[in-house]
Amino acid sequence: MKRRTRIEKLAESFRRGFDLPAGGLSATAGITLTGNTQAVIEGCLGVLEYGSEQLAFNTGTLTVRLRGAELTIVSFQCGIVTVNGTITAVEFGT
C-alpha cells in the first residue's frame, strides 16, 4: 500500500473543502471549444508550432494540435491560451 505524502493529503483536504471533483487539482489540460471558431486551452506550457493553418501546444503530458484556417493566438496568459479562427480538427499526441 502506498503512503500518501503530506502534499497529497493537503490537496485532498482542499479538494473536499471546496467540493471539487476527484482529479480536480490535476495537472491536465482543459479545452473549451466555442463552435468551430474559438478554442481555449488551459494548462498550456508553451507554443510548439505556430501557423495560420496549424498550431501545437505543450500541456506537459500531451501535445494539443489545432488545424484549420486563419488561426491566431489572441491571448496567452497564466497558462491559458485563446485561439480564434476556423477550427477543423483537434488532435492529441504525446
C-alpha positions in Angstrom: 0.0 0.0 0.0 1.4 3.4 -1.0 1.7 6.0 1.7 0.2 9.4 0.9 2.5 12.3 1.1 1.7 15.4 3.1 1.0 17.3 -0.1 -1.4 14.7 -1.4 -3.2 14.8 1.9 -3.3 18.6 1.8 -4.6 18.6 -1.8 -7.3 16.0 -0.8 -8.4 18.2 2.1 -8.5 21.3 -0.1 -10.5 19.4 -2.8 -13.1 18.2 -0.3 -13.3 21.6 1.4 -14.1 23.3 -1.9 -16.3 20.4 -3.1 -14.1 19.8 -6.2 -14.4 16.6 -8.2 -11.7 13.9 -7.8 -8.8 14.9 -10.0 -10.0 18.5 -9.9 -6.5 19.6 -8.9 -4.7 17.5 -11.5 -2.2 19.0 -14.0 -4.1 18.0 -17.1 -5.1 20.4 -19.8 -8.7 21.6 -20.2 -10.0 22.5 -23.6 -13.2 24.5 -24.3 -14.5 24.9 -27.9 -17.0 27.5 -28.9 -18.4 26.2 -32.1 -15.6 25.9 -34.6 -14.4 29.5 -34.2 -12.7 29.6 -30.8 -10.6 27.3 -28.6 -9.4 28.0 -25.0 -6.7 25.6 -23.7 -6.0 25.7 -20.0 -2.7 24.3 -18.7 -0.6 25.3 -21.7 3.1 25.4 -21.0 4.2 26.7 -24.4 3.7 27.0 -28.2 5.3 24.3 -30.2 4.1 25.2 -33.7 2.6 28.4 -35.0 1.0 28.9 -38.4 -2.3 30.2 -39.8 -3.4 26.6 -40.6 -1.9 24.7 -37.7 -1.0 25.4 -34.1 0.5 23.0 -31.5 0.7 23.5 -27.7 2.7 21.7 -25.0 0.5 20.9 -22.0 3.0 18.8 -20.1 1.5 15.4 -20.6 0.0 16.0 -24.1 0.6 17.9 -27.3 -2.6 19.6 -28.4 -2.8 20.4 -32.1 -5.4 22.6 -33.8 -5.9 22.6 -37.5 -7.9 25.0 -39.6 -7.8 28.3 -41.4 -6.9 31.8 -40.3 -5.9 30.5 -36.8 -4.5 33.2 -34.5 -3.5 33.2 -30.8 -5.4 36.2 -29.4 -4.3 35.7 -25.8 -1.8 33.6 -23.8 -1.7 34.4 -20.1 -1.1 32.3 -16.9 -1.2 29.0 -18.9 -4.4 29.8 -20.7 -4.3 30.3 -24.5 -7.2 31.5 -26.6 -7.2 30.8 -30.3 -9.6 32.3 -32.9 -10.2 31.1 -36.5 -11.9 28.3 -38.3 -11.0 25.1 -36.4 -11.4 21.9 -38.4 -9.6 19.4 -36.2 -8.3 19.0 -32.7 -5.6 16.3 -32.2 -3.9 14.9 -29.1 -0.5 13.3 -29.0 2.4 12.6 -26.7 
